[in-house]
Amino acid sequence: MTKEWENRVAFLGPKGTFTELATKELFPNDWVIPYRTIPECIEAVNSGQVDIAVVPVENALEGSVPLTIDYLFHESNLYILAEVLSPIEQHLMVHKDHVEQWEEINNIYSHPHALAQCHKFLHYRFKSVPLNQTTSTAAAAQFVSEHPEEKIAAIANTAAAAQYDLKIVEDNIHDFHFNHTRFFVLSKRNDRIEREDHLDSLKTTLMIKLPSDRSGSLHQVLSVFAWRQINMSKIESRPLKTGLGDYFFIVDLLEDENAPLMQGAMEELRALGCSVKSLGSYFTYKQKTAH
Ligand SMILES: O=C(O)C(=O)C[C@]1(C(=O)O)C=C[C@@H](O)C=C1
């Protein structure tokens, strides 16, 4: 008998990433498929291989995930169905053969964001040990499990330790207690996931390109939202990749894109010569457990 799946959902893999944990929060019964990189997840939705992709977008300690933002702007035409907010706990883990001498590790592997989240710990405890970047924290755990002959460690979560049969030798090594990551749930459809347990406000993400290098244009854009009292929860610039000093802005607003005030704001922005692309309005869901 074949099982009927509701959605095919791509996530940044392999099994055991923080992204997989966030994905399972919203899609516990769907067909979740690991992809190696963020662009591969986004491309899988673009090409119709999957219906949905879940990718990290921002970490509370390290800031935005530029690959996600750039691919959303330059390489795709996707919408945000929901956002998941996950608590992030990082642990140092080794192959079971090396538990006794774990402090002799000579290389540490993890995702660049995870390495950065543990910067102080690594600086004080493993100053001269080389740090190696992997495509995800779980990819680092998998690498360590596949190289039992080497004295190496991964930084990852408890799900990855269990998945790849590694032993956690130091837990909670992230430098700041409030470590959270936002994940976007992306689709070709401009829709939203509406469950009872969402946080209060609806958010809209806009990508805005200013007319040209005209003085005061960013101020004008901000005024469009300010005088309408539309609450902005984030603004960030990214290079347009057309020349030094050329940027686009990604803006999060606590308002529904269909609200008359927002429609008016977008119209005014266009009248000012900006190009405006809405990634849709969506609810935020909190992942309940840390790993
Ligand atoms: O490597 C993972 O486990 C991921 O899901 C990626 C990612 C990220 O891109 O920031 C997600 C959450 C953590 O902040 C560390 C890494």
The ligand as a Gaussian input file, in Angstrom:
#p B3LYP/6-31G(d) Opt

LIG

0 1
 O       23.117000      23.591000       9.937000
 C       21.962000      23.490000      10.366000
 O       21.607000      22.639000      11.178000
 C       20.979000      24.430000       9.855000
 O       19.809000      24.135000       9.900000
 C       21.471000      25.770000       9.352000
 C       21.613000      26.820000      10.436000
 C       21.836000      28.246000       9.810000
 O       21.917000      28.404000       8.618000
 O       21.938000      29.189000      10.603000
 C       20.364000      26.876000      11.215000
 C       20.346000      27.109000      12.540000
 C       21.578000      27.384000      13.297000
 O       21.634000      28.795000      13.426000
 C       22.788000      26.911000      12.590000
 C       22.760000      26.572000      11.296000

